[in-house]
Amino acid sequence: MKKNIYILFAAVLVLWSCEDRLEIEPAQSISVEAALSSEANIKGILIGAYDELGQDDNWGGQMQVISDLMGATNQLTWQGTFIQPREYFQKSVLVSNTWTEQMWRNAYETINQVNLVVDNISAIEDPAEANRVEGEARFLRALAYFDLVRHFGAQWQAGGGNTGPGVPLFTNGITDYSGDLSIARSTIAEVYAQVIADLTAAMGLLSATNGEFADQYSAEALLARVYLQQGNYAGARDAANNVIANSGHALAGTFAGAFNNDSDGIEDVFAFQVTNQTGENDLVNYYADQPTGGRQGDIAVAAGYATLFDDPADVRASYTYVSVDNGLNLTLKYSNQFANISVIRLAEMYLIRAESNFREGSTTGDTPLNDINAVRARSAVALGTVDLAAILNERQLELAFEGFLIHDLKRTGTAVGTIAADDPSLISPIPQDEMDTNPLMVQNTGYTN
């Protein structure tokens, strides 16, 4: 693993208290060992990890944009001038794409920080507090690895060996950069196993509520998403059902109420926090026009999106506005530049439960039809019957522009235009600088360095 991706953690280690400075070592000469022995520092590293993964390179916006541009055909269009997202929209990504490199580096910076937290959890003496901190760290590590393996590895094959290359997997924090840090790619199966192990552990460590931070149901909701990607429908159904039944979250009363919230809404199972001083919301930057806080409306809603709606009265079909910059149609989901970025909404859990129940021929929690209509109710439309195609279409109607598109197309084997779902061009390349500095790294099929 290249050495420069771990630099940020060193800055986080300076977050010790004035009292610790007096009792341990002078600030200008504090050792790594001393920094990692302080409870305050371990908690500071965890906060830094939240900040890191929520930056624009990852969940702060660019990763969702990458996911939707890669999967887009006629639902949306890229109108901006930046080359990096255009390459994803054109399904022709170069190994030198800086968005790809930033997504990779940011995720591994986060992973090293949470590894340090888990490695040094004994610095927190109170068992309940130690459980909380470790649970949050494991949730963030799972979130980072899940997105890495989905973007840089092939789609999970249910019933297959999944022995193809995933991403480098390491679960111990690195503090010494003097040695060889090269590491080979673990298999897809190994990465998924780590993600599931971390989420399962986090569910046992975290409490039912935890303020704006990850809690037990954040971990279980992410586990439902992971199981759905794997085609483990029984597991996805049961996890989603427990979140719906017991998390205390509810669907927002209106579709608009699920978005642009300054604080977590009732529907947010987990969100990255954004204020006018901290946090980043790059989704507004690319999806909104200048008066709304964006560039110009780089990503416009295309005509094909409207054709997905079976009822033109659906509120979601008209949840748009016309850009004053270019006259294009823009989504209203991102019209507050300081809004929190919702990572998991309860609506997704209803959609997971509906699809999983339908595929399993079960009615755990409720029927697929009732779950779909529960989501559609606030959009003033309802269905009389439901089939798998309608359920999958409902995911596009409800979750559009939130970073789900390419992953749903891959897991359902749906072509992206004329490109087959398993085509190597729909997998991101390992970044060029990683290839240059890690002799054990193997590039994805179809890319040359």
NORBELBEL-V418047 format. One record per pair of residues at least 12 apart in sequence whose C-alpha atoms are under 7 Angstrom apart, sorted by sequence separation. I is the first residue (numbers start at 1). J is the second residue. If there is no record, write none. Layout:
# NORBELBEL-V418047
i->(I,I)
j->(J,J)
This chain:
# NORBELBEL-V418047
i->(153,224,286,287,319,320,409,410,84,121,153,203,286,319,354,355,430,84,152,153,202,252,354,429,430,84,152,168,224,251,252,429,118,168,169,203,223,224,250,251,369,72,149,168,169,202,203,249,250,354,369,432,70,149,167,168,221,249,354,429,66,69,70,118,148,166,167,220,221,69,117,165,166,199,249,351,70,165,166,199,350,351,424,425,13,66,165,166,169,221,424,17,114,164,165,220,16,163,164,199,16,162,163,166,15,162,163,217,297,114,162,196,13,300,301,347,15,296,300,301,111,217,296,300,301,12,13,12,111,297,355,289,153,289,12,289,355,107,149,208,63,57,288,287,292,287,292,293,351,57,58,57,288,287,288,58,57,146,145,284,218,283,284,218,284,53,119,142,284,52,53,119,115,116,142,214,281,53,115,116,142,281,52,115,139,113,138,139,281,49,112,138,112,276,139,275,316,49,138,274,315,49,274,314,315,135,136,274,314,135,273,314,45,46,272,273,271,272,135,271,272,46,135,271,45,158,270,271,132,157,158,260,270,271,131,132,156,259,260,268,270,42,131,260,269,260,262,264,268,269,262,263,268,269,136,261,262,267,268,260,261,267,139,260,36,39,38,39,37,46,251,250,251,249,5,8,5,6,5,9,244,6,240,240,241,240,237,236,237,237,236,237,234,233,255,241,254,255,253,234,233,3,3,2,1,2,1,1,229,54,80,79,60,61,62,78,79,60,61,78,60,61,77,78,76,77,55,56,76,77,54,55,56,76,77,54,56,75,76,75,51,74,75,74,75,74,75,74,155,155,182,184,185,182,183,184,182,154,153,152,151,152,151,152,152,101,100,68,92,71,91,95,68,71,91,95,96,67,68,70,95,96,67,68,95,64,65,67,68,64,67,73,73,71,95,70,2,2,2,1)
j->(165,236,298,299,331,332,421,422,97,134,166,216,299,332,367,368,443,98,166,167,216,266,368,443,444,99,167,183,239,266,267,444,134,184,185,219,239,240,266,267,385,89,166,185,186,219,220,266,267,371,386,449,88,167,185,186,239,267,372,447,85,88,89,137,167,185,186,239,240,89,137,185,186,219,269,371,91,186,187,220,371,372,445,446,35,88,187,188,191,243,446,40,137,187,188,243,40,187,188,223,41,187,188,191,41,188,189,243,323,141,189,223,41,328,329,375,44,325,329,330,141,247,326,330,331,44,45,45,144,330,388,323,188,324,48,325,391,144,188,247,103,99,330,330,335,331,336,337,395,102,103,103,334,334,335,106,106,195,195,334,269,334,335,270,336,106,172,195,337,106,107,173,171,172,198,270,337,110,172,173,199,338,110,173,198,173,198,199,341,110,173,199,174,338,202,338,379,113,202,338,379,114,339,379,380,201,202,340,380,202,340,381,113,114,340,341,340,341,205,341,342,117,206,342,117,230,342,343,205,230,231,333,343,344,205,206,230,333,334,342,344,117,206,335,344,336,338,340,344,345,339,340,345,346,214,339,340,345,346,339,340,346,219,340,120,123,123,124,123,137,346,346,347,346,105,109,108,109,109,113,349,112,349,352,353,353,352,352,353,356,356,357,356,356,378,365,378,379,378,360,360,177,181,181,181,182,182,183,411,272,298,298,280,281,282,298,299,281,282,299,282,283,299,300,299,300,279,280,300,301,279,280,281,301,302,280,282,301,302,302,279,302,303,303,304,304,305,305,410,411,438,440,441,439,440,441,440,427,427,427,427,428,428,429,430,431,431,401,425,405,425,429,403,406,426,430,431,403,404,406,431,432,404,405,432,402,403,405,406,403,406,416,417,416,449,426,434,437,438,438)
